Amino acid sequence: CGIPSMLSPQIHLISGPGCPVCVTVTAYIDRLIALSLEPGCTVVSFGDMLRVRGSRENLQDARARGGHVTMVYSPMDVLPLAVQHPDTCYIFAAVGFETTTPVYALLLQECIQRNIQNATLLTALNTMPPVLDWRCTTRSGKIDGFLAPGHVSVITGSRIFEPLAQRYGLPFAVSGFEGDEILSALYALVKLRGQGKVYNLYPQCVTHDGNEQAQKLVNTYFE
């Protein structure tokens, strides 16, 4: 039901990677669990990561058998913990795409400015273009266009998809998340089929160049 039921049977929608937790590899979870069991270490994470299974167990299981795991609602919640308990090393489970990476860069900046040395990140941060580039070169199914993620584009700008659009001759439509916005983007992709263009249908939030201040912050601390 929903949008797929309104489309021509010739149009097939393929879901993308979803949330960053969904694409977190097993080895990363295993590493967090191992760190939580080390003396003097505490793993800090959002709630949704606690139930993601590694090769044998999740962080909740590790906590039940003595692992040190703390749930927070913001990466910045690590700072008061680190200040109050200077003998504990706090490791934040930093997962995400371009949308959340600037927040982790802010956390690092705060740690440096305040000389907090017992807070760190274990990163599993992903960027969209290399994944899309790989997808375009595989032969497992033909892709005629991409519904580009609006929340990522707020940070990166719509220009991040231009090299891929031009290289593969595929349209990208940057969309919001309301039903009418998604339908408009799908219509644009049909009209632009075979053309290497990027069309921004989310101009109230997305610009061509994106949030340059956030990009500068990310480039300061990540590569």
C-alpha positions as CSV (number, residue, x, y, z in Angstrom):
1,C,0.0,0.0,0.0
2,G,1.0,3.6,0.1
3,I,3.2,5.2,-2.6
4,P,4.2,1.9,-4.3
5,S,0.5,1.2,-4.9
6,M,0.1,4.5,-6.8
7,L,2.9,3.8,-9.2
8,S,3.1,2.2,-12.6
9,P,4.1,-1.5,-12.4
10,Q,7.1,-0.5,-14.6
11,I,8.5,1.5,-11.7
12,H,10.4,-0.6,-9.1
13,L,11.5,1.1,-5.8
14,I,14.6,-0.4,-4.1
15,S,15.2,0.5,-0.5
16,G,18.6,2.1,0.4
17,P,20.8,1.4,3.4
18,G,18.4,2.8,6.0
19,C,19.7,4.0,9.3
20,P,23.4,3.8,10.2
21,V,22.7,1.2,12.8
22,C,21.4,-1.1,10.1
23,V,24.6,-1.1,8.2
24,T,27.0,-1.4,11.2
25,V,29.2,-4.5,10.8
26,T,29.4,-7.3,13.3
27,A,33.1,-6.8,14.0
28,Y,32.3,-3.2,15.1
29,I,29.8,-4.5,17.7
30,D,32.3,-7.1,18.9
31,R,34.9,-4.5,19.4
32,L,32.6,-2.3,21.5
33,I,31.7,-5.4,23.6
34,A,35.4,-6.2,24.1
35,L,36.1,-2.6,25.2
36,S,33.2,-2.6,27.6
37,L,34.7,-5.5,29.4
38,E,38.2,-3.9,29.7
39,P,39.0,-2.5,33.2
40,G,38.7,1.3,33.4
41,C,36.6,1.5,30.1
42,T,33.0,2.4,29.6
43,V,31.2,2.3,26.2
44,V,28.7,5.1,25.7
45,S,26.0,4.6,23.1
46,F,22.5,5.6,21.9
47,G,19.8,3.2,22.9
48,D,19.3,1.7,19.5
49,M,22.8,0.3,19.4
50,L,22.4,-1.6,22.6
51,R,20.4,-4.4,21.0
52,V,22.3,-4.7,17.8
53,R,23.9,-8.2,17.8
54,G,27.5,-8.9,17.2
55,S,28.8,-12.3,16.3
56,R,27.5,-13.8,19.6
57,E,25.8,-11.1,21.7
58,N,24.9,-7.4,22.0
59,L,25.9,-4.6,24.3
60,Q,22.9,-5.3,26.6
61,D,24.2,-8.9,27.0
62,A,27.7,-7.7,27.7
63,R,26.4,-5.3,30.4
64,A,24.5,-8.2,32.0
65,R,27.7,-10.1,32.5
66,G,29.7,-7.1,33.9
67,G,30.4,-4.9,30.9
68,H,30.4,-1.2,31.4
69,V,27.8,0.3,29.0
70,T,26.0,3.6,29.4
71,M,23.2,4.9,27.3
72,V,22.9,8.6,26.4
73,Y,20.7,10.8,24.2
74,S,23.5,13.0,22.8
75,P,27.2,12.6,22.1
76,M,27.8,15.7,24.3
77,D,26.5,13.7,27.3
78,V,30.0,12.1,27.3
79,L,31.6,15.4,28.5
80,P,30.2,15.6,32.0
81,L,30.7,11.9,32.5
82,A,34.4,12.2,31.6
83,V,34.9,15.3,33.8
84,Q,33.2,13.6,36.8
85,H,35.2,10.4,36.4
86,P,38.7,11.2,35.1
87,D,40.0,7.7,35.8
88,T,37.5,6.1,33.4
89,C,38.0,6.1,29.6
90,Y,34.7,6.8,27.9
91,I,34.4,5.4,24.3
92,F,31.5,6.7,22.3
93,A,30.0,4.4,19.7
94,A,30.1,6.9,16.8
95,V,28.0,5.6,13.9
96,G,26.3,7.6,11.2
97,F,26.4,9.2,7.8
98,E,27.2,12.8,6.8
99,T,24.2,13.9,8.8
100,T,25.6,13.1,12.2
101,T,29.4,13.3,11.6
102,P,29.5,17.1,12.4
103,V,28.2,16.4,15.9
104,Y,31.1,14.0,16.5
105,A,33.5,16.6,15.2
106,L,32.0,19.1,17.7
107,L,32.5,16.6,20.5
108,L,36.2,16.2,19.5
109,Q,36.6,19.9,19.4
110,E,35.1,20.3,22.8
111,C,37.4,17.6,24.2
112,I,40.5,19.4,22.8
113,Q,39.4,22.9,23.9
114,R,38.6,21.7,27.4
115,N,41.6,19.3,27.6
116,I,39.4,16.3,28.3
117,Q,41.6,13.3,27.6
118,N,39.5,10.4,28.8
119,A,36.8,10.6,26.1
120,T,37.2,9.1,22.6
121,L,35.3,7.7,19.7
122,L,35.1,4.3,18.1
123,T,33.9,5.3,14.6
124,A,31.8,3.5,12.0
125,L,31.0,6.6,10.0
126,N,29.9,6.2,6.3
127,T,29.8,8.5,3.4
128,M,27.2,8.1,0.6
129,P,29.1,8.8,-2.7
130,P,31.6,5.8,-2.5
131,V,28.7,3.4,-1.8
132,L,26.6,4.8,-4.7
133,D,29.6,4.7,-7.0
134,W,30.1,1.0,-6.1
135,R,26.4,0.3,-6.7
136,C,26.5,1.9,-10.1
137,T,29.4,-0.3,-11.2
138,T,27.9,-3.6,-10.0
139,R,25.9,-5.7,-12.4
140,S,23.3,-7.0,-9.9
141,G,20.3,-5.1,-11.3
142,K,19.9,-2.0,-13.4
143,I,19.4,1.4,-11.6
144,D,17.8,4.2,-13.6
145,G,17.9,6.9,-11.0
146,F,18.4,7.7,-7.3
147,L,16.1,9.3,-4.8
148,A,18.8,11.3,-3.0
149,P,18.5,11.6,0.8
150,G,17.4,15.0,1.9
151,H,18.9,14.9,5.4
152,V,22.4,14.0,4.1
153,S,22.1,16.7,1.4
154,V,21.4,19.4,4.0
155,I,25.0,18.9,5.1
156,T,26.7,18.0,1.9
157,G,24.7,20.1,-0.6
158,S,23.1,18.7,-3.7
159,R,26.4,19.1,-5.5
160,I,27.8,16.0,-3.9
161,F,25.8,13.8,-6.3
162,E,26.9,15.7,-9.5
163,P,30.0,13.7,-10.3
164,L,28.1,10.5,-10.1
165,A,25.2,11.8,-12.1
166,Q,27.6,12.9,-14.9
167,R,29.8,9.8,-14.8
168,Y,26.9,7.3,-15.1
169,G,24.3,9.5,-16.9
170,L,21.8,8.9,-14.1
171,P,19.4,11.4,-12.5
172,F,19.4,12.2,-8.8
173,A,16.4,13.9,-7.2
174,V,17.0,15.3,-3.7
175,S,13.7,14.8,-1.8
176,G,12.1,15.6,1.5
177,F,10.2,13.0,3.5
178,E,6.6,13.9,3.1
179,G,4.5,11.8,0.7
180,D,4.0,14.6,-1.9
181,E,7.7,15.4,-1.8
182,I,8.7,11.8,-2.5
183,L,6.1,11.5,-5.4
184,S,7.4,14.8,-6.9
185,A,11.0,13.4,-6.8
186,L,9.9,10.1,-8.4
187,Y,8.1,12.1,-11.1
188,A,11.3,14.1,-11.7
189,L,13.4,10.9,-12.0
190,V,11.0,9.5,-14.6
191,K,11.2,12.7,-16.6
192,L,15.0,12.9,-16.3
193,R,15.6,9.2,-17.1
194,G,18.9,8.8,-19.0
195,Q,20.1,12.3,-18.1
196,G,23.1,12.9,-15.7
197,K,21.5,15.7,-13.7
198,V,20.8,16.5,-10.1
199,Y,17.4,18.0,-9.3
200,N,16.9,19.6,-5.9
201,L,13.3,19.2,-4.8
202,Y,14.0,20.0,-1.2
203,P,15.1,23.7,-1.5
204,Q,13.6,24.7,1.8
205,C,16.4,22.8,3.5
206,V,19.0,21.9,0.9
207,T,21.2,24.2,-1.1
208,H,23.7,23.5,-3.8
209,D,26.8,23.8,-1.5
210,G,25.3,22.6,1.7
211,N,26.3,23.6,5.2
212,E,29.8,24.8,4.6
213,Q,30.5,25.4,8.3
214,A,29.6,21.8,9.2
215,Q,31.8,20.5,6.3
216,K,34.7,22.6,7.4
217,L,34.4,21.2,11.0
218,V,34.2,17.6,9.7
219,N,37.3,18.1,7.4
220,T,39.2,19.4,10.4
221,Y,38.9,16.1,12.3
222,F,38.1,13.4,9.8
223,E,39.5,12.2,6.5
